[in-house]
Every structure is written in structure tokens, then in C-alpha cells.
Amino acid sequence: MASSDFSTVVQSLLLDIGYRYEPFPQYDPEYWGPFHHWMLHTLGPVSTWNLKQLTELEHSSGGIIERAYPHTSTAFKLIFAKLTAIAILIDDSIEDDRVNSEIVRFSHRLYLGEKQPEGMLELYHANMKELSDMYGDDTVLRGLAIVPWINYIDACLMEKQIFMAMREEVGANAGSLDGLAVKFPHYLRSKSGIAEAYAAGIFKVTKDQNIPISKYIRVLPDLTFFIEVMNDILSFYKEEMAQETYNLIHLRTRALSSTGVHGSGVSGDWTAFDTLDLLCCEIREATRRIDGLLRLDECERRMRGEDVQGVEDVDLEIARQWRGWRDGYVSWHLECRRYKLGFLKELVCHEEEV
């Protein structure tokens, strides 16, 4: 896929959802200092990664949390950044037999109350417990914030088994049943997305903040979809360059093309570009519903001094945190070296200036 085709469809999406570019914040030594020390002296020694790889991991995991949670306390951000770093490390090391053998019994040990082996999984579990403590007596929000990190480990193992089976498929019957499994690609994505945990972080930015669950619970299906699929859309250019095909867009393309649906291909075939365009449409609708349920427009008009009735202080808090998260999340993708989207950032920022 040409970068111009990708740029056109994604630029249109960002314009339609009212995305606002958020520049890098000023360097925060209270956040980056401890995180860098932890990466170098705690996570580094229990991994097999070299300094260059660890530097990139620090850039990615620390950056996404800093950008997506601009209103969040340093304590919360550090825990999320550490968990994110370990999760990326596990995902990128899943082909390593040693890593695979360590994680295969992670959830089993957790359920039995057994100690995790020293090293990466012990760190992962310790940070999960620290995050759980931050949620105090909020049992529901704690479940949303913690359980996905547990499920993530088993999801990595599930993905490995599924993708190995796909690589071994041969013959005329390979993929012949995909048309009956059109919901499977997103099911698989939702298992490994940790999206509910990141969503929970939007609605509790300090240990003392307590937002009534009735104010946000109805947005969670669309919000988790936004988190997962926006990442897939903004990862797609990098993955196409690397010729990766085991991702949501290609799996869904495979499923939809098996149904015989008409697409933009030369012979009317359904293509990966058609799936990208479809996902952009679905994200537009999900964002519209989230913004409406969280009363984003009303709250921002109230913040600008307009007379808007029925907007409470807690609504303003939620709107500020959601706006900061969604703009920061996209901005991080545009600037993170991992995604190679510098060309798209230039187009989006130029459009804002105009």
C-alpha cells in the first residue's frame, strides 16, 4: 500500500473525529528519571535485550503513558509504564523458548497463590499488585484495570499457537472456513489488547479520584474498541513495510474476502485497503458515541465560558481526561519511531496550522 493511500484515509479519519495534535510535554525528571533507572537496573538485567533495544523499549512504553495520560499522577504513570514495558518485552520475545516456558504457567501460579519465578514475571506480578493497591476500595474499576494484564499472558500464548497453525495451512482448503469466522479477528485482538486496563486509567488519574461508575461504564465497549483499533490502524503502515500479515487488518480481510463481499480490487476482490477504510468508518462511529456519552462537546463549550446547563464538575473532569487521552494517544503514534509515521504527522500538523 502506498503511503499516499494510507495518508489519505487516516488523515480523513483524524479530521472527522476532531483530533488535535498534542506536542511533546516538557521533560519531567520525576517521571523519566525513575523509569530510566528501573529500565536499566531492574528490567534490563532480567531480559536478554541489549542497550539499544532497551532504549527503544523505554522510548515506546514510557512515551505512550506520558502522552496518553497528561492529567495522571506520576505514581500511576510509572506503574502503567512499567507494565507496558514488560508486556511489550513478552510479546516481542514470545518466540524465545525460554520466555515461552516461563509464561506458560503464569496464570496457573497466580490462581494457586504460588510465587512467580524470579525475573520478568516476578516484576510483572509485583507491578500488578502495586496497581491494584492504587484503586483502593473501587472493586469494579480495579477489575477493569488488573484482569487484562493477567489475560494478556495467556493471549500471547494463544496467538503463538494460532499463528503457527496458520503458517502450516496448505492446500486448497486453507482458509476456506474464514468466511464463517468474521468476528474471530477482533476477538483475537481483544484478548491481547489490554484495552480495558488502559481505559480504566482514563477515569482514575490519582489515587484519591473517585468518579461514579455510572458516568462512564456505558462507553467501555466503544472505548476498548477505539484503543485496540486505532493502534491497529496506525500500526498498519509499519507492518505493511515489514510484510507482516498476522494482524487484525489482514485477518479480517481474509475473513471478509471469503464471504464474497465486493471490494476495490481489480476483480472486485476485498482488499486490505478496504478493511482499513472500513475500520476507519467504525472508529468514526465509536468516537461519536464516546464523545456523546461523555458529553465532550458540551463540557468543552462550558470550559470556554459558554452557558451550558446540566454539566457538573465531574463531567468536566471526565471530558478533560478523555480529550487528553485520545489526542495524546494518537499524537504518540504519529511521533513514536516504532511506527514510522513522520510523513503523516507533517500532513496532520500542517492541516491544523492552515
C-alpha positions as CSV (number, residue, x, y, z in Angstrom):
1,M,0.0,0.0,0.0
2,A,1.4,3.4,-1.0
3,S,2.0,5.9,1.8
4,S,-0.3,8.4,-0.1
5,D,-3.2,5.9,0.0
6,F,-2.7,5.3,3.7
7,S,-2.3,9.0,4.5
8,T,-5.5,9.9,2.7
9,V,-7.7,7.6,4.6
10,V,-6.1,8.2,8.0
11,Q,-6.0,12.0,7.6
12,S,-9.7,11.9,6.8
13,L,-10.4,9.9,9.9
14,L,-8.4,12.2,12.2
15,L,-10.1,15.3,10.8
16,D,-13.6,13.7,11.2
17,I,-13.1,12.8,14.8
18,G,-11.8,16.2,15.8
19,Y,-8.2,15.1,16.6
20,R,-6.0,17.9,18.0
21,Y,-2.2,17.4,17.8
22,E,-0.6,17.4,21.2
23,P,3.2,18.3,21.2
24,F,5.7,16.7,23.4
25,P,5.4,17.9,27.0
26,Q,8.4,19.3,28.8
27,Y,10.8,16.7,30.2
28,D,9.6,15.5,33.5
29,P,12.6,14.3,35.6
30,E,10.2,12.9,38.3
31,Y,8.8,10.5,35.7
32,W,11.6,9.8,33.3
33,G,14.4,9.6,36.0
34,P,12.9,6.7,38.0
35,F,11.6,5.0,34.9
36,H,15.0,5.1,33.2
37,H,16.7,3.8,36.3
38,W,14.2,0.9,36.5
39,M,14.6,0.0,32.8
40,L,18.4,0.0,33.1
41,H,18.9,-1.6,36.5
42,T,15.7,-3.7,37.1
43,L,14.1,-4.8,33.8
44,G,17.3,-4.9,31.8
45,P,19.2,-7.5,33.9
46,V,16.2,-10.0,33.7
47,S,15.9,-9.7,29.9
48,T,18.1,-10.8,27.1
49,W,17.9,-7.4,25.3
50,N,20.8,-5.1,24.6
51,L,21.1,-1.5,25.5
52,K,19.8,-0.3,22.1
53,Q,16.7,-2.5,22.4
54,L,16.1,-1.4,25.9
55,T,16.4,2.3,24.9
56,E,13.7,1.8,22.2
57,L,11.5,0.0,24.7
58,E,11.9,2.9,27.2
59,H,11.0,5.3,24.4
60,S,7.9,3.4,23.4
61,S,6.4,2.3,26.8
62,G,7.3,5.5,28.7
63,G,6.2,7.7,25.8
64,I,2.7,6.3,25.3
65,I,1.9,6.6,29.0
66,E,3.2,10.1,29.3
67,R,1.3,11.3,26.2
68,A,-2.0,9.5,26.8
69,Y,-2.3,10.4,30.5
70,P,-1.4,14.1,30.7
71,H,-3.5,14.6,33.8
72,T,-2.4,11.5,35.7
73,S,-0.2,11.4,38.8
74,T,3.4,10.3,38.4
75,A,2.8,7.3,40.6
76,F,0.1,6.0,38.4
77,K,2.0,6.7,35.2
78,L,5.1,4.9,36.4
79,I,3.2,1.7,37.2
80,F,1.4,1.7,33.8
81,A,4.7,2.4,32.0
82,K,6.5,-0.5,33.8
83,L,3.6,-2.9,33.0
84,T,3.6,-1.7,29.4
85,A,7.3,-2.2,29.0
86,I,7.1,-5.8,30.4
87,A,4.1,-6.6,28.2
88,I,6.0,-5.4,25.0
89,L,9.0,-7.3,26.1
90,I,7.0,-10.5,26.5
91,D,5.2,-10.0,23.1
92,D,8.4,-9.4,21.2
93,S,10.1,-12.4,22.9
94,I,7.3,-14.9,22.6
95,E,9.3,-17.0,20.0
96,D,12.1,-17.4,22.6
97,D,11.6,-20.9,24.1
98,R,12.9,-19.7,27.5
99,V,10.4,-16.9,27.7
100,N,7.7,-19.2,26.5
101,S,8.4,-21.8,29.1
102,E,8.3,-19.2,31.8
103,I,5.0,-17.6,30.9
104,V,3.1,-20.8,30.1
105,R,2.2,-21.3,33.8
106,F,1.9,-17.7,34.9
107,S,-1.9,-17.6,35.3
108,H,-1.9,-21.1,36.9
109,R,0.6,-20.0,39.6
110,L,-1.4,-16.8,40.1
111,Y,-4.7,-18.7,40.7
112,L,-3.0,-21.0,43.1
113,G,-1.2,-18.2,45.0
114,E,2.2,-19.5,44.1
115,K,5.3,-17.3,43.7
116,Q,6.2,-16.3,40.2
117,P,9.8,-17.2,39.2
118,E,12.4,-14.6,39.7
119,G,12.9,-12.2,36.9
120,M,10.4,-10.7,34.4
121,L,7.3,-12.4,35.6
122,E,8.0,-11.6,39.3
123,L,8.4,-7.9,38.2
124,Y,5.1,-8.1,36.2
125,H,3.2,-9.6,39.2
126,A,4.7,-7.0,41.6
127,N,3.6,-4.1,39.5
128,M,0.1,-5.6,39.1
129,K,-0.2,-5.8,42.9
130,E,1.0,-2.2,43.2
131,L,-1.6,-1.0,40.6
132,S,-4.3,-2.9,42.4
133,D,-3.5,-1.0,45.6
134,M,-3.8,2.3,43.8
135,Y,-7.5,1.5,43.2
136,G,-8.3,1.3,46.9
137,D,-11.9,0.1,47.5
138,D,-13.1,0.6,43.9
139,T,-13.6,-3.1,43.2
140,V,-15.2,-2.7,39.7
141,L,-12.5,-0.3,38.4
142,R,-9.8,-2.5,39.9
143,G,-11.1,-5.5,38.0
144,L,-11.1,-3.5,34.7
145,A,-7.5,-2.3,35.4
146,I,-5.9,-5.5,36.6
147,V,-7.6,-8.5,34.9
148,P,-6.5,-7.6,31.3
149,W,-2.8,-7.8,32.4
150,I,-3.4,-11.4,33.6
151,N,-5.3,-12.4,30.4
152,Y,-2.6,-10.8,28.3
153,I,-0.1,-13.5,29.1
154,D,-2.4,-16.3,28.0
155,A,-3.4,-14.3,25.0
156,C,0.2,-14.1,23.8
157,L,0.4,-17.9,24.1
158,M,-2.9,-18.3,22.2
159,E,-1.7,-16.0,19.4
160,K,1.5,-18.0,19.1
161,Q,-0.4,-21.3,18.7
162,I,-2.9,-19.8,16.2
163,F,-0.3,-18.1,14.1
164,M,1.9,-21.3,14.0
165,A,-1.2,-23.2,12.8
166,M,-1.9,-20.6,10.1
167,R,1.7,-20.9,8.8
168,E,1.2,-24.6,8.4
169,E,-2.0,-24.4,6.5
170,V,-1.6,-25.7,3.0
171,G,-3.7,-26.8,0.1
172,A,-7.0,-25.7,-1.4
173,N,-8.9,-25.8,1.8
174,A,-6.6,-23.4,3.6
175,G,-8.7,-20.5,4.9
176,S,-11.9,-22.0,3.4
177,L,-13.8,-21.6,6.6
178,D,-12.7,-18.0,7.3
179,G,-15.9,-16.6,5.8
180,L,-17.8,-18.2,8.7
181,A,-15.5,-16.6,11.3
182,V,-15.8,-12.9,10.5
183,K,-15.9,-12.0,14.2
184,F,-12.8,-14.0,15.1
185,P,-10.1,-11.4,14.1
186,H,-11.4,-8.9,16.6
187,Y,-12.0,-11.5,19.3
188,L,-8.3,-12.4,19.0
189,R,-7.3,-8.8,19.0
190,S,-9.4,-8.0,22.1
191,K,-7.7,-10.8,24.1
192,S,-4.3,-9.3,23.7
193,G,-5.2,-5.6,23.6
194,I,-5.1,-4.8,27.4
195,A,-7.6,-2.1,26.3
196,E,-9.8,-2.3,29.4
197,A,-6.8,-1.6,31.6
198,Y,-5.9,1.5,29.6
199,A,-9.5,2.6,29.6
200,A,-9.7,2.3,33.4
201,G,-6.7,4.6,33.7
202,I,-8.6,7.4,31.9
203,F,-11.2,7.5,34.8
204,K,-8.8,7.5,37.7
205,V,-5.8,9.8,37.4
206,T,-4.9,10.0,41.1
207,K,-5.4,7.5,44.0
208,D,-7.9,9.9,45.6
209,Q,-10.1,10.5,42.5
210,N,-13.4,8.6,42.6
211,I,-15.7,9.0,39.6
212,P,-19.1,7.3,39.8
213,I,-19.1,4.3,37.5
214,S,-22.5,5.3,36.1
215,K,-20.7,8.3,34.4
216,Y,-18.5,6.1,32.1
217,I,-19.4,2.4,32.2
218,R,-21.6,2.6,29.0
219,V,-18.7,3.9,26.9
220,L,-16.4,1.0,27.7
221,P,-17.3,-1.3,24.7
222,D,-16.7,1.6,22.2
223,L,-13.7,2.8,24.2
224,T,-11.9,-0.5,24.2
225,F,-12.6,-0.8,20.5
226,F,-11.1,2.7,19.9
227,I,-8.0,1.8,21.9
228,E,-7.4,-1.5,20.0
229,V,-8.4,-0.5,16.5
230,M,-6.7,3.0,16.5
231,N,-3.5,1.2,17.3
232,D,-4.1,-1.3,14.5
233,I,-4.8,1.5,12.0
234,L,-1.7,3.5,13.0
235,S,0.5,0.3,13.1
236,F,-0.6,-0.8,9.7
237,Y,1.9,1.2,7.6
238,K,4.8,-0.2,9.6
239,E,3.5,-3.7,9.3
240,E,2.9,-3.4,5.6
241,M,6.5,-2.3,5.1
242,A,7.7,-5.3,7.1
243,Q,5.2,-7.6,5.1
244,E,3.5,-8.7,8.3
245,T,0.2,-10.4,7.7
246,Y,-0.8,-11.8,11.1
247,N,-2.7,-8.7,12.3
248,L,-6.3,-7.6,12.7
249,I,-6.5,-5.9,9.3
250,H,-5.2,-8.9,7.3
251,L,-7.1,-11.5,9.3
252,R,-10.3,-9.5,8.9
253,T,-9.6,-9.0,5.2
254,R,-9.1,-12.8,4.8
255,A,-12.4,-13.4,6.6
256,L,-14.4,-10.8,4.6
257,S,-13.0,-11.8,1.2
258,S,-14.0,-15.4,2.0
259,T,-17.7,-14.2,2.2
260,G,-17.6,-12.9,-1.4
261,V,-18.2,-9.3,-0.4
262,H,-17.4,-6.8,-3.2
263,G,-14.2,-4.7,-2.7
264,S,-11.9,-2.3,-4.6
265,G,-9.6,-5.0,-6.0
266,V,-9.0,-5.4,-9.7
267,S,-11.7,-8.1,-10.0
268,G,-13.8,-6.7,-7.3
269,D,-11.9,-8.6,-4.6
270,W,-12.0,-7.4,-1.0
271,T,-8.5,-5.9,-0.1
272,A,-6.6,-4.9,3.0
273,F,-7.2,-1.3,2.0
274,D,-11.0,-1.9,2.0
275,T,-10.6,-3.3,5.6
276,L,-8.5,-0.3,6.6
277,D,-11.2,2.0,5.2
278,L,-14.0,0.0,7.0
279,L,-12.2,0.2,10.3
280,C,-11.8,3.9,9.9
281,C,-15.5,4.2,9.4
282,E,-16.2,2.1,12.5
283,I,-13.8,4.2,14.6
284,R,-15.6,7.4,13.5
285,E,-18.9,6.0,14.8
286,A,-17.3,4.7,18.0
287,T,-15.7,8.1,18.7
288,R,-19.0,9.9,18.0
289,R,-20.8,7.7,20.6
290,I,-18.0,8.0,23.2
291,D,-17.9,11.8,22.8
292,G,-21.7,11.9,23.1
293,L,-21.9,9.7,26.2
294,L,-19.1,11.6,27.9
295,R,-20.7,15.0,26.8
296,L,-17.4,16.1,25.4
297,D,-18.7,19.0,23.2
298,E,-21.0,20.3,26.0
299,C,-18.1,20.2,28.5
300,E,-15.7,21.9,26.2
301,R,-18.2,24.7,25.4
302,R,-18.6,25.1,29.2
303,M,-14.8,25.3,29.6
304,R,-14.8,28.1,27.0
305,G,-17.2,30.1,29.2
306,E,-20.5,29.3,27.4
307,D,-23.6,28.9,29.4
308,V,-24.3,25.1,29.2
309,Q,-26.9,23.7,31.5
310,G,-26.7,20.4,33.4
311,V,-22.9,20.0,33.2
312,E,-21.4,19.0,36.5
313,D,-17.8,19.4,37.7
314,V,-17.3,15.6,37.4
315,D,-18.4,15.8,33.8
316,L,-15.7,18.4,33.2
317,E,-13.1,16.2,34.8
318,I,-14.1,13.2,32.6
319,A,-14.1,15.3,29.4
320,R,-10.7,16.8,30.2
321,Q,-9.2,13.3,30.9
322,W,-10.8,11.7,27.8
323,R,-9.7,14.6,25.5
324,G,-6.2,14.4,26.9
325,W,-6.1,10.7,26.4
326,R,-7.4,10.4,22.9
327,D,-5.3,13.3,21.5
328,G,-2.2,12.2,23.3
329,Y,-2.7,8.5,22.2
330,V,-2.8,9.5,18.5
331,S,0.0,12.0,18.8
332,W,2.3,9.4,20.4
333,H,1.7,7.0,17.5
334,L,2.5,9.8,15.0
335,E,5.8,10.6,16.7
336,C,6.9,7.2,18.0
337,R,9.9,5.9,16.0
338,R,8.4,2.4,16.1
339,Y,5.5,3.4,13.7
340,K,7.5,5.4,11.1
341,L,4.6,7.9,10.6
342,G,6.7,11.1,10.3
343,F,5.2,11.7,6.9
344,L,1.6,11.6,8.3
345,K,2.5,13.8,11.3
346,E,3.7,16.5,8.9
347,L,0.5,16.4,6.9
348,V,-1.7,16.5,10.0
349,C,0.2,19.3,11.7
350,H,0.2,21.3,8.5
351,E,-3.5,20.9,8.2
352,E,-4.0,22.2,11.8
353,E,-1.8,25.2,11.1
354,V,-3.9,26.1,8.0
